[in-house]
């Protein structure tokens, strides 16, 4: 029985070390940083959408001008 007790005691120490290491690895994300990143991504998406819209309107205008001249 004493051998089993020592075996159990060693595994408890290993589990204690493993659980403390696991707690160190798990970190809460920085909410402010995530919100800023989301805001920046939305801003970049709006900017790219406006650029695409501009070129689409420009292409339609040029096509209309070319076909109205013929």
PyMOL Python script that loads the backbone (N, CA, C, O; Angstrom):
from pymol import cmd

cmd.read_pdbstr("""\
ATOM      1  N   UNK A   1       0.814  -1.204   0.000  1.00  0.00           N
ATOM      2  CA  UNK A   1       0.000   0.000   0.000  1.00  0.00           C
ATOM      3  C   UNK A   1       0.856   1.265   0.000  1.00  0.00           C
ATOM      4  O   UNK A   1       0.490   2.268  -0.613  1.00  0.00           O
ATOM      5  N   UNK A   2       1.983   1.215   0.681  1.00  0.00           N
ATOM      6  CA  UNK A   2       2.820   2.402   0.713  1.00  0.00           C
ATOM      7  C   UNK A   2       3.357   2.726  -0.676  1.00  0.00           C
ATOM      8  O   UNK A   2       3.570   3.892  -1.007  1.00  0.00           O
ATOM      9  N   UNK A   3       3.573   1.696  -1.484  1.00  0.00           N
ATOM     10  CA  UNK A   3       4.029   1.940  -2.848  1.00  0.00           C
ATOM     11  C   UNK A   3       2.944   2.656  -3.645  1.00  0.00           C
ATOM     12  O   UNK A   3       3.245   3.553  -4.431  1.00  0.00           O
ATOM     13  N   UNK A   4       1.706   2.274  -3.453  1.00  0.00           N
ATOM     14  CA  UNK A   4       0.614   2.936  -4.163  1.00  0.00           C
ATOM     15  C   UNK A   4       0.461   4.373  -3.685  1.00  0.00           C
ATOM     16  O   UNK A   4       0.181   5.275  -4.474  1.00  0.00           O
ATOM     17  N   UNK A   5       0.646   4.575  -2.399  1.00  0.00           N
ATOM     18  CA  UNK A   5       0.535   5.931  -1.874  1.00  0.00           C
ATOM     19  C   UNK A   5       1.598   6.835  -2.491  1.00  0.00           C
ATOM     20  O   UNK A   5       1.305   7.967  -2.877  1.00  0.00           O
ATOM     21  N   UNK A   6       2.826   6.341  -2.583  1.00  0.00           N
ATOM     22  CA  UNK A   6       3.885   7.135  -3.192  1.00  0.00           C
ATOM     23  C   UNK A   6       3.577   7.394  -4.667  1.00  0.00           C
ATOM     24  O   UNK A   6       3.810   8.492  -5.173  1.00  0.00           O
ATOM     25  N   UNK A   7       3.060   6.393  -5.340  1.00  0.00           N
ATOM     26  CA  UNK A   7       2.714   6.563  -6.740  1.00  0.00           C
ATOM     27  C   UNK A   7       1.627   7.626  -6.899  1.00  0.00           C
ATOM     28  O   UNK A   7       1.721   8.483  -7.778  1.00  0.00           O
ATOM     29  N   UNK A   8       0.602   7.571  -6.056  1.00  0.00           N
ATOM     30  CA  UNK A   8      -0.456   8.574  -6.105  1.00  0.00           C
ATOM     31  C   UNK A   8       0.081   9.950  -5.763  1.00  0.00           C
ATOM     32  O   UNK A   8      -0.313  10.947  -6.367  1.00  0.00           O
ATOM     33  N   UNK A   9       0.969  10.002  -4.805  1.00  0.00           N
ATOM     34  CA  UNK A   9       1.521  11.276  -4.381  1.00  0.00           C
ATOM     35  C   UNK A   9       2.330  11.915  -5.513  1.00  0.00           C
ATOM     36  O   UNK A   9       2.256  13.128  -5.708  1.00  0.00           O
ATOM     37  N   UNK A  10       3.080  11.138  -6.243  1.00  0.00           N
ATOM     38  CA  UNK A  10       3.861  11.666  -7.357  1.00  0.00           C
ATOM     39  C   UNK A  10       2.963  12.182  -8.474  1.00  0.00           C
ATOM     40  O   UNK A  10       3.243  13.226  -9.063  1.00  0.00           O
ATOM     41  N   UNK A  11       1.901  11.466  -8.766  1.00  0.00           N
ATOM     42  CA  UNK A  11       1.019  11.927  -9.836  1.00  0.00           C
ATOM     43  C   UNK A  11       0.307  13.214  -9.440  1.00  0.00           C
ATOM     44  O   UNK A  11       0.035  14.053 -10.298  1.00  0.00           O
ATOM     45  N   UNK A  12       0.003  13.385  -8.162  1.00  0.00           N
ATOM     46  CA  UNK A  12      -0.619  14.627  -7.722  1.00  0.00           C
ATOM     47  C   UNK A  12       0.335  15.796  -7.916  1.00  0.00           C
ATOM     48  O   UNK A  12      -0.088  16.880  -8.316  1.00  0.00           O
ATOM     49  N   UNK A  13       1.589  15.592  -7.643  1.00  0.00           N
ATOM     50  CA  UNK A  13       2.571  16.671  -7.839  1.00  0.00           C
ATOM     51  C   UNK A  13       2.711  16.997  -9.319  1.00  0.00           C
ATOM     52  O   UNK A  13       2.827  18.164  -9.694  1.00  0.00           O
ATOM     53  N   UNK A  14       2.700  15.969 -10.155  1.00  0.00           N
ATOM     54  CA  UNK A  14       2.798  16.213 -11.594  1.00  0.00           C
ATOM     55  C   UNK A  14       1.557  16.947 -12.102  1.00  0.00           C
ATOM     56  O   UNK A  14       1.660  17.835 -12.948  1.00  0.00           O
ATOM     57  N   UNK A  15       0.397  16.577 -11.587  1.00  0.00           N
ATOM     58  CA  UNK A  15      -0.829  17.257 -11.989  1.00  0.00           C
ATOM     59  C   UNK A  15      -0.835  18.698 -11.525  1.00  0.00           C
ATOM     60  O   UNK A  15      -1.317  19.580 -12.236  1.00  0.00           O
ATOM     61  N   UNK A  16      -0.306  18.944 -10.343  1.00  0.00           N
ATOM     62  CA  UNK A  16      -0.258  20.309  -9.827  1.00  0.00           C
ATOM     63  C   UNK A  16       0.627  21.174 -10.717  1.00  0.00           C
ATOM     64  O   UNK A  16       0.281  22.320 -11.004  1.00  0.00           O
ATOM     65  N   UNK A  17       1.750  20.647 -11.151  1.00  0.00           N
ATOM     66  CA  UNK A  17       2.629  21.404 -12.040  1.00  0.00           C
ATOM     67  C   UNK A  17       1.969  21.608 -13.403  1.00  0.00           C
ATOM     68  O   UNK A  17       2.057  22.689 -13.985  1.00  0.00           O
ATOM     69  N   UNK A  18       1.319  20.583 -13.899  1.00  0.00           N
ATOM     70  CA  UNK A  18       0.659  20.670 -15.204  1.00  0.00           C
ATOM     71  C   UNK A  18      -0.486  21.659 -15.192  1.00  0.00           C
ATOM     72  O   UNK A  18      -0.677  22.391 -16.163  1.00  0.00           O
ATOM     73  N   UNK A  19      -1.251  21.696 -14.115  1.00  0.00           N
ATOM     74  CA  UNK A  19      -2.380  22.622 -14.058  1.00  0.00           C
ATOM     75  C   UNK A  19      -1.910  24.066 -13.950  1.00  0.00           C
ATOM     76  O   UNK A  19      -2.541  24.961 -14.512  1.00  0.00           O
ATOM     77  N   UNK A  20      -0.809  24.310 -13.235  1.00  0.00           N
ATOM     78  CA  UNK A  20      -0.299  25.678 -13.140  1.00  0.00           C
ATOM     79  C   UNK A  20       0.261  26.134 -14.481  1.00  0.00           C
ATOM     80  O   UNK A  20       0.130  27.305 -14.838  1.00  0.00           O
ATOM     81  N   UNK A  21       0.884  25.220 -15.230  1.00  0.00           N
ATOM     82  CA  UNK A  21       1.383  25.573 -16.556  1.00  0.00           C
ATOM     83  C   UNK A  21       0.231  25.830 -17.510  1.00  0.00           C
ATOM     84  O   UNK A  21       0.308  26.724 -18.354  1.00  0.00           O
ATOM     85  N   UNK A  22      -0.831  25.057 -17.383  1.00  0.00           N
ATOM     86  CA  UNK A  22      -1.987  25.252 -18.242  1.00  0.00           C
ATOM     87  C   UNK A  22      -2.633  26.601 -17.952  1.00  0.00           C
ATOM     88  O   UNK A  22      -3.092  27.271 -18.877  1.00  0.00           O
ATOM     89  N   UNK A  23      -2.676  27.004 -16.710  1.00  0.00           N
ATOM     90  CA  UNK A  23      -3.255  28.306 -16.365  1.00  0.00           C
ATOM     91  C   UNK A  23      -2.413  29.441 -16.927  1.00  0.00           C
ATOM     92  O   UNK A  23      -2.954  30.469 -17.334  1.00  0.00           O
ATOM     93  N   UNK A  24      -1.099  29.270 -16.955  1.00  0.00           N
ATOM     94  CA  UNK A  24      -0.233  30.311 -17.498  1.00  0.00           C
ATOM     95  C   UNK A  24      -0.418  30.466 -19.000  1.00  0.00           C
ATOM     96  O   UNK A  24      -0.320  31.573 -19.528  1.00  0.00           O
ATOM     97  N   UNK A  25      -0.686  29.355 -19.693  1.00  0.00           N
ATOM     98  CA  UNK A  25      -0.839  29.407 -21.137  1.00  0.00           C
ATOM     99  C   UNK A  25      -2.145  30.053 -21.551  1.00  0.00           C
ATOM    100  O   UNK A  25      -2.200  30.703 -22.595  1.00  0.00           O
ATOM    101  N   UNK A  26      -3.188  29.896 -20.772  1.00  0.00           N
ATOM    102  CA  UNK A  26      -4.499  30.456 -21.117  1.00  0.00           C
ATOM    103  C   UNK A  26      -4.530  31.909 -20.660  1.00  0.00           C
ATOM    104  O   UNK A  26      -4.462  32.200 -19.466  1.00  0.00           O
ATOM    105  N   UNK A  27      -4.633  32.810 -21.622  1.00  0.00           N
ATOM    106  CA  UNK A  27      -4.696  34.233 -21.315  1.00  0.00           C
ATOM    107  C   UNK A  27      -5.957  34.805 -21.923  1.00  0.00           C
ATOM    108  O   UNK A  27      -6.400  34.378 -22.989  1.00  0.00           O
ATOM    109  N   UNK A  28      -6.525  35.766 -21.241  1.00  0.00           N
ATOM    110  CA  UNK A  28      -7.681  36.458 -21.791  1.00  0.00           C
ATOM    111  C   UNK A  28      -7.214  37.402 -22.883  1.00  0.00           C
ATOM    112  O   UNK A  28      -6.189  38.067 -22.730  1.00  0.00           O
ATOM    113  N   UNK A  29      -7.954  37.470 -23.988  1.00  0.00           N
ATOM    114  CA  UNK A  29      -7.562  38.408 -25.043  1.00  0.00           C
ATOM    115  C   UNK A  29      -7.829  39.841 -24.595  1.00  0.00           C
ATOM    116  O   UNK A  29      -8.719  40.105 -23.787  1.00  0.00           O
ATOM    117  N   UNK A  30      -7.054  40.733 -25.127  1.00  0.00           N
ATOM    118  CA  UNK A  30      -7.227  42.146 -24.828  1.00  0.00           C
ATOM    119  C   UNK A  30      -8.425  42.658 -25.634  1.00  0.00           C
ATOM    120  O   UNK A  30      -8.359  42.769 -26.858  1.00  0.00           O
ATOM    121  N   UNK A  31      -9.503  42.964 -24.941  1.00  0.00           N
ATOM    122  CA  UNK A  31     -10.753  43.357 -25.600  1.00  0.00           C
ATOM    123  C   UNK A  31     -10.579  44.643 -26.396  1.00  0.00           C
ATOM    124  O   UNK A  31     -11.101  44.756 -27.505  1.00  0.00           O
ATOM    125  N   UNK A  32      -9.853  45.611 -25.847  1.00  0.00           N
ATOM    126  CA  UNK A  32      -9.654  46.870 -26.558  1.00  0.00           C
ATOM    127  C   UNK A  32      -8.914  46.643 -27.866  1.00  0.00           C
ATOM    128  O   UNK A  32      -9.242  47.243 -28.890  1.00  0.00           O
ATOM    129  N   UNK A  33      -7.915  45.771 -27.824  1.00  0.00           N
ATOM    130  CA  UNK A  33      -7.151  45.471 -29.028  1.00  0.00           C
ATOM    131  C   UNK A  33      -8.043  44.805 -30.077  1.00  0.00           C
ATOM    132  O   UNK A  33      -7.959  45.135 -31.260  1.00  0.00           O
ATOM    133  N   UNK A  34      -8.891  43.877 -29.655  1.00  0.00           N
ATOM    134  CA  UNK A  34      -9.784  43.196 -30.590  1.00  0.00           C
ATOM    135  C   UNK A  34     -10.790  44.171 -31.200  1.00  0.00           C
ATOM    136  O   UNK A  34     -11.064  44.110 -32.398  1.00  0.00           O
ATOM    137  N   UNK A  35     -11.341  45.068 -30.384  1.00  0.00           N
ATOM    138  CA  UNK A  35     -12.298  46.054 -30.899  1.00  0.00           C
ATOM    139  C   UNK A  35     -11.638  46.996 -31.896  1.00  0.00           C
ATOM    140  O   UNK A  35     -12.240  47.353 -32.909  1.00  0.00           O
ATOM    141  N   UNK A  36     -10.409  47.398 -31.614  1.00  0.00           N
ATOM    142  CA  UNK A  36      -9.676  48.270 -32.530  1.00  0.00           C
ATOM    143  C   UNK A  36      -9.394  47.545 -33.837  1.00  0.00           C
ATOM    144  O   UNK A  36      -9.501  48.136 -34.911  1.00  0.00           O
ATOM    145  N   UNK A  37      -9.034  46.268 -33.752  1.00  0.00           N
ATOM    146  CA  UNK A  37      -8.768  45.498 -34.969  1.00  0.00           C
ATOM    147  C   UNK A  37     -10.035  45.351 -35.808  1.00  0.00           C
ATOM    148  O   UNK A  37      -9.984  45.461 -37.033  1.00  0.00           O
ATOM    149  N   UNK A  38     -11.173  45.103 -35.154  1.00  0.00           N
ATOM    150  CA  UNK A  38     -12.442  44.989 -35.882  1.00  0.00           C
ATOM    151  C   UNK A  38     -12.787  46.313 -36.548  1.00  0.00           C
ATOM    152  O   UNK A  38     -13.232  46.342 -37.696  1.00  0.00           O
ATOM    153  N   UNK A  39     -12.580  47.407 -35.824  1.00  0.00           N
ATOM    154  CA  UNK A  39     -12.860  48.725 -36.383  1.00  0.00           C
ATOM    155  C   UNK A  39     -11.969  49.011 -37.592  1.00  0.00           C
ATOM    156  O   UNK A  39     -12.440  49.523 -38.607  1.00  0.00           O
ATOM    157  N   UNK A  40     -10.689  48.679 -37.480  1.00  0.00           N
ATOM    158  CA  UNK A  40      -9.765  48.894 -38.596  1.00  0.00           C
ATOM    159  C   UNK A  40     -10.141  48.046 -39.807  1.00  0.00           C
ATOM    160  O   UNK A  40     -10.070  48.513 -40.944  1.00  0.00           O
ATOM    161  N   UNK A  41     -10.546  46.788 -39.557  1.00  0.00           N
ATOM    162  CA  UNK A  41     -10.948  45.927 -40.666  1.00  0.00           C
ATOM    163  C   UNK A  41     -12.198  46.462 -41.359  1.00  0.00           C
ATOM    164  O   UNK A  41     -12.292  46.422 -42.585  1.00  0.00           O
ATOM    165  N   UNK A  42     -13.152  46.959 -40.586  1.00  0.00           N
ATOM    166  CA  UNK A  42     -14.362  47.531 -41.184  1.00  0.00           C
ATOM    167  C   UNK A  42     -14.031  48.770 -42.004  1.00  0.00           C
ATOM    168  O   UNK A  42     -14.574  48.967 -43.091  1.00  0.00           O
ATOM    169  N   UNK A  43     -13.133  49.608 -41.476  1.00  0.00           N
ATOM    170  CA  UNK A  43     -12.721  50.811 -42.191  1.00  0.00           C
ATOM    171  C   UNK A  43     -12.044  50.438 -43.508  1.00  0.00           C
ATOM    172  O   UNK A  43     -12.315  51.043 -44.545  1.00  0.00           O
ATOM    173  N   UNK A  44     -11.167  49.443 -43.462  1.00  0.00           N
ATOM    174  CA  UNK A  44     -10.481  48.998 -44.674  1.00  0.00           C
ATOM    175  C   UNK A  44     -11.471  48.420 -45.684  1.00  0.00           C
ATOM    176  O   UNK A  44     -11.334  48.641 -46.887  1.00  0.00           O
ATOM    177  N   UNK A  45     -12.470  47.677 -45.193  1.00  0.00           N
ATOM    178  CA  UNK A  45     -13.481  47.101 -46.077  1.00  0.00           C
ATOM    179  C   UNK A  45     -14.319  48.192 -46.735  1.00  0.00           C
ATOM    180  O   UNK A  45     -14.613  48.110 -47.927  1.00  0.00           O
ATOM    181  N   UNK A  46     -14.707  49.212 -45.972  1.00  0.00           N
ATOM    182  CA  UNK A  46     -15.479  50.322 -46.547  1.00  0.00           C
ATOM    183  C   UNK A  46     -14.669  51.042 -47.612  1.00  0.00           C
ATOM    184  O   UNK A  46     -15.198  51.409 -48.661  1.00  0.00           O
ATOM    185  N   UNK A  47     -13.388  51.243 -47.340  1.00  0.00           N
ATOM    186  CA  UNK A  47     -12.517  51.933 -48.281  1.00  0.00           C
ATOM    187  C   UNK A  47     -12.400  51.148 -49.582  1.00  0.00           C
ATOM    188  O   UNK A  47     -12.488  51.723 -50.666  1.00  0.00           O
ATOM    189  N   UNK A  48     -12.202  49.840 -49.476  1.00  0.00           N
ATOM    190  CA  UNK A  48     -12.082  49.020 -50.691  1.00  0.00           C
ATOM    191  C   UNK A  48     -13.409  48.976 -51.447  1.00  0.00           C
ATOM    192  O   UNK A  48     -13.416  48.971 -52.678  1.00  0.00           O
ATOM    193  N   UNK A  49     -14.525  48.945 -50.729  1.00  0.00           N
ATOM    194  CA  UNK A  49     -15.829  48.957 -51.391  1.00  0.00           C
ATOM    195  C   UNK A  49     -16.059  50.262 -52.153  1.00  0.00           C
ATOM    196  O   UNK A  49     -16.615  50.252 -53.252  1.00  0.00           O
ATOM    197  N   UNK A  50     -15.636  51.377 -51.575  1.00  0.00           N
ATOM    198  CA  UNK A  50     -15.777  52.662 -52.264  1.00  0.00           C
ATOM    199  C   UNK A  50     -14.914  52.716 -53.514  1.00  0.00           C
ATOM    200  O   UNK A  50     -15.332  53.268 -54.532  1.00  0.00           O
ATOM    201  N   UNK A  51     -13.727  52.157 -53.450  1.00  0.00           N
ATOM    202  CA  UNK A  51     -12.841  52.139 -54.620  1.00  0.00           C
ATOM    203  C   UNK A  51     -13.459  51.294 -55.734  1.00  0.00           C
ATOM    204  O   UNK A  51     -13.453  51.694 -56.898  1.00  0.00           O
ATOM    205  N   UNK A  52     -13.987  50.138 -55.378  1.00  0.00           N
ATOM    206  CA  UNK A  52     -14.630  49.274 -56.371  1.00  0.00           C
ATOM    207  C   UNK A  52     -15.849  49.965 -56.967  1.00  0.00           C
ATOM    208  O   UNK A  52     -16.067  49.891 -58.177  1.00  0.00           O
ATOM    209  N   UNK A  53     -16.646  50.636 -56.139  1.00  0.00           N
ATOM    210  CA  UNK A  53     -17.823  51.350 -56.623  1.00  0.00           C
ATOM    211  C   UNK A  53     -17.418  52.474 -57.582  1.00  0.00           C
ATOM    212  O   UNK A  53     -18.066  52.684 -58.608  1.00  0.00           O
ATOM    213  N   UNK A  54     -16.357  53.185 -57.247  1.00  0.00           N
ATOM    214  CA  UNK A  54     -15.875  54.266 -58.116  1.00  0.00           C
ATOM    215  C   UNK A  54     -15.497  53.732 -59.490  1.00  0.00           C
ATOM    216  O   UNK A  54     -15.887  54.300 -60.510  1.00  0.00           O
ATOM    217  N   UNK A  55     -14.731  52.632 -59.517  1.00  0.00           N
ATOM    218  CA  UNK A  55     -14.322  52.080 -60.810  1.00  0.00           C
ATOM    219  C   UNK A  55     -15.502  51.496 -61.581  1.00  0.00           C
ATOM    220  O   UNK A  55     -15.505  51.534 -62.811  1.00  0.00           O
ATOM    221  N   UNK A  56     -16.482  50.969 -60.903  1.00  0.00           N
ATOM    222  CA  UNK A  56     -17.671  50.446 -61.580  1.00  0.00           C
ATOM    223  C   UNK A  56     -18.455  51.586 -62.224  1.00  0.00           C
ATOM    224  O   UNK A  56     -18.882  51.469 -63.373  1.00  0.00           O
ATOM    225  N   UNK A  57     -18.648  52.673 -61.506  1.00  0.00           N
ATOM    226  CA  UNK A  57     -19.361  53.832 -62.053  1.00  0.00           C
ATOM    227  C   UNK A  57     -18.565  54.444 -63.208  1.00  0.00           C
ATOM    228  O   UNK A  57     -19.142  54.869 -64.209  1.00  0.00           O
ATOM    229  N   UNK A  58     -17.246  54.485 -63.065  1.00  0.00           N
ATOM    230  CA  UNK A  58     -16.396  55.014 -64.128  1.00  0.00           C
ATOM    231  C   UNK A  58     -16.502  54.148 -65.391  1.00  0.00           C
ATOM    232  O   UNK A  58     -16.582  54.681 -66.498  1.00  0.00           O
ATOM    233  N   UNK A  59     -16.503  52.840 -65.233  1.00  0.00           N
ATOM    234  CA  UNK A  59     -16.607  51.940 -66.379  1.00  0.00           C
ATOM    235  C   UNK A  59     -17.965  52.089 -67.063  1.00  0.00           C
ATOM    236  O   UNK A  59     -18.046  52.105 -68.292  1.00  0.00           O
ATOM    237  N   UNK A  60     -19.019  52.195 -66.276  1.00  0.00           N
ATOM    238  CA  UNK A  60     -20.356  52.370 -66.854  1.00  0.00           C
ATOM    239  C   UNK A  60     -20.447  53.712 -67.589  1.00  0.00           C
ATOM    240  O   UNK A  60     -21.042  53.797 -68.663  1.00  0.00           O
ATOM    241  N   UNK A  61     -19.863  54.744 -67.011  1.00  0.00           N
ATOM    242  CA  UNK A  61     -19.887  56.070 -67.654  1.00  0.00           C
ATOM    243  C   UNK A  61     -19.133  56.050 -68.973  1.00  0.00           C
ATOM    244  O   UNK A  61     -19.607  56.602 -69.966  1.00  0.00           O
ATOM    245  N   UNK A  62     -17.979  55.429 -68.994  1.00  0.00           N
ATOM    246  CA  UNK A  62     -17.187  55.359 -70.232  1.00  0.00           C
ATOM    247  C   UNK A  62     -17.929  54.540 -71.284  1.00  0.00           C
ATOM    248  O   UNK A  62     -17.972  54.920 -72.455  1.00  0.00           O
ATOM    249  N   UNK A  63     -18.511  53.421 -70.869  1.00  0.00           N
ATOM    250  CA  UNK A  63     -19.247  52.584 -71.817  1.00  0.00           C
ATOM    251  C   UNK A  63     -20.438  53.346 -72.379  1.00  0.00           C
ATOM    252  O   UNK A  63     -20.715  53.264 -73.576  1.00  0.00           O
ATOM    253  N   UNK A  64     -21.137  54.077 -71.541  1.00  0.00           N
ATOM    254  CA  UNK A  64     -22.293  54.860 -71.995  1.00  0.00           C
ATOM    255  C   UNK A  64     -21.853  55.944 -72.973  1.00  0.00           C
ATOM    256  O   UNK A  64     -22.514  56.176 -73.984  1.00  0.00           O
ATOM    257  N   UNK A  65     -20.754  56.598 -72.677  1.00  0.00           N
ATOM    258  CA  UNK A  65     -20.243  57.650 -73.557  1.00  0.00           C
ATOM    259  C   UNK A  65     -19.829  57.084 -74.910  1.00  0.00           C
ATOM    260  O   UNK A  65     -20.132  57.666 -75.952  1.00  0.00           O
ATOM    261  N   UNK A  66     -19.128  55.935 -74.892  1.00  0.00           N
ATOM    262  CA  UNK A  66     -18.660  55.335 -76.142  1.00  0.00           C
ATOM    263  C   UNK A  66     -19.843  54.879 -76.987  1.00  0.00           C
ATOM    264  O   UNK A  66     -19.856  55.129 -78.192  1.00  0.00           O
ATOM    265  N   UNK A  67     -20.816  54.233 -76.409  1.00  0.00           N
ATOM    266  CA  UNK A  67     -21.942  53.727 -77.201  1.00  0.00           C
ATOM    267  C   UNK A  67     -22.924  54.822 -77.628  1.00  0.00           C
ATOM    268  O   UNK A  67     -23.665  54.642 -78.594  1.00  0.00           O
ATOM    269  N   UNK A  68     -22.934  55.936 -76.928  1.00  0.00           N
ATOM    270  CA  UNK A  68     -23.815  57.024 -77.338  1.00  0.00           C
ATOM    271  C   UNK A  68     -23.230  57.801 -78.515  1.00  0.00           C
ATOM    272  O   UNK A  68     -23.972  58.475 -79.228  1.00  0.00           O
ATOM    273  N   UNK A  69     -21.918  57.723 -78.734  1.00  0.00           N
ATOM    274  CA  UNK A  69     -21.260  58.411 -79.841  1.00  0.00           C
ATOM    275  C   UNK A  69     -21.455  57.686 -81.161  1.00  0.00           C
ATOM    276  O   UNK A  69     -21.333  58.300 -82.221  1.00  0.00           O
ATOM    277  N   UNK A  70     -21.749  56.415 -81.124  1.00  0.00           N
ATOM    278  CA  UNK A  70     -21.870  55.624 -82.357  1.00  0.00           C
ATOM    279  C   UNK A  70     -23.181  55.793 -82.984  1.00  0.00           C
ATOM    280  O   UNK A  70     -23.447  55.198 -84.028  1.00  0.00           O
TER     281      UNK A  70
END
""", "prot")
cmd.dss("prot")
cmd.show_as("cartoon", "prot")
cmd.util.cbc("prot")
cmd.orient("prot")
